[in-house]
């Protein structure tokens, strides 16, 4: 099986990539903006089944040309896409700048949207798209000062996942959105300094990996909170 992980250079994305790569039957392509972190990830896979590419989907479709050429050259069909890419700029709404707001939406929403659109021709029937949202983007969840724009960008990703599941159903492609709560990552520590999250990135990776590989047998078009606690 061929798995594409977008935003896998660190945090939950890296941990999930390494968890899936424990099975030599899976071949992974992992993208991200940090080239050195990606090289470290590739070297950490005992089965040598992680191929990495430095890509910033927020920069537009040209960033994906190398990936598309690789998939064409190797005749690869994707069985799953996991979108972990994320950016958080903590700032009160009235103080946030327009560039900050646009940057978060480019990374958190438009980047995954672009990747999915460009990868559709390479997706196998019965494949699964998993977008990683946030509890902050779930309607009715507890909200926090300084995270309004970040939460809004993740809410857009969640809503898009619901609609996309309907559009891609004729292609037998399932789409779901997992929304983690308090997980110990660099981004979480920026959002909630001094708070100790009850779940590590490695701890949640097992769940995300299992869901990406098998969850579409039971869910499609769902926004699923994955949270023991929300600070």
QUIZIRA-V55600 format. One record per run of one state. SS is the DSSP state (2 for helix, 1 for strand, 0 for the rest). FROM is the first residue (numbers start at 1). LEN is the number of residues. Records with the same first field share a line. If there is no record, write none. Layout:
SS->FROM-LEN / FROM-LEN
This chain:
0->1-1 / 7-4 / 22-5 / 33-2 / 45-5 / 55-2 / 60-1 / 74-4 / 84-9 / 96-2 / 133-2 / 138-10 / 172-2 / 181-2 / 185-1 / 192-7 / 218-5 / 227-5
1->2-5 / 27-6 / 50-5 / 78-6 / 123-10 / 174-7 / 183-2 / 199-2 / 223-4
2->11-11 / 35-10 / 57-3 / 61-13 / 93-3 / 98-25 / 135-3 / 148-24 / 186-6 / 201-17
